[in-house]
């Protein structure tokens, strides 16, 4: 019978790697879930649907045998980003820093959800998760009802999406230890009279959020909407302006984003100050800051399969199997080797050393300033082997190489040549100086 294990590497000052300590991990180490041995998932868990990483906290969405989901978290919960019960829960366990360094269930009790209509979560299950700098987002679903987006944690730039942004850190008795509902339906024009609303995608940068909504109209057709909030100064939320026509530095309530027609938006990726949309036509549409060339040349691309953003760069996986990148290169994030020593660069290919052993890139994850890819290779015996390659910023050992030097060209980081790491790579994720690998044994 197969089993799953989750491994992490990188920045760990608040226990966000869930390795049982608060030391940076320069090699991939097994994650610890409360009540289980290191490397093992909780009982009856058959999948890790998603890992979401903030500045110093992590959310994990686990799926059980019966199809239900569970939300777990670790790391820093001081601003309520891990729910209203987290800090008191870990205080009861023992020393807070060690208690926070393992994954624990996140409780989102119905009576702690703040909204205008006294939202109750009975009958809802967690379906999507995401994390900003010190803010977390959870989409819960219930058959026949609108999806509900919950937000919790910091609201420094209106990140909670509930209106009335705060710039000061909240006290424990006020904002920050309550779970809020984001009023998404209010954004949809009432005259459109749409039916049940679904959150199709939830995309979060350090301080801005974009959500893709779908709803059926009276005409029987499915209508799609893109809404966003948070920082807006650089145009990452489109032409956001106040009543006097001046550009908004941020917006604390969801607002509709313009979408280029006629193609629909298939996927969205967010950097620190830019937003990139992958259209159904396999082309890209990018908005926001281009100060570090993070948008340069993107709209010339065709046949894009997927797109991802670091804080200051953009990466596109093409149907040809090639990865191209543009943006900041201060930590070799563009993966161009010695020829790419410039501090930033325009659109060009990432230099994978595949000439001798061709491989197919099947997955990509962008962290704050580093990138991971899953490379699939066909073996002579007909089996398929999956490897993880990475490059870019490595100050915290987040590439799992054993050192902290930046990597200027894609390097195979899993399995390593020195350790016995048997198994099949299932998924990868990348966060703020952190990397994650889910393995099947």
Secondary structure by P-SEA (a helix, b strand, c coil): cbbbbbbbbccccccccccccccccccbbbbbcccccccccccccccccbbbbcccbbbbbbbccccbbbbbccccccccccccaaaaaaaaaccccccccbbbbbbbccccccccccccccccccccccccccbbbbbbbcccccbbbbbbcccccccccccccccccccccccccbbbbbccccccccccccccccccbbbbcccbbbbbbbbbccccbbbbbbbcccccccccccccccccccccccccbbbbbbbcccccccccccccccccccccccbbbbbccccccccccccccccccccccccccccccccccbbbbbccccccccccccccccccccccccccccccbbbbbccccccccbbbbbbbbbccccbbbbbbbccccccccccccccccccccccccccccccccccccccccccccbbbbbbcc
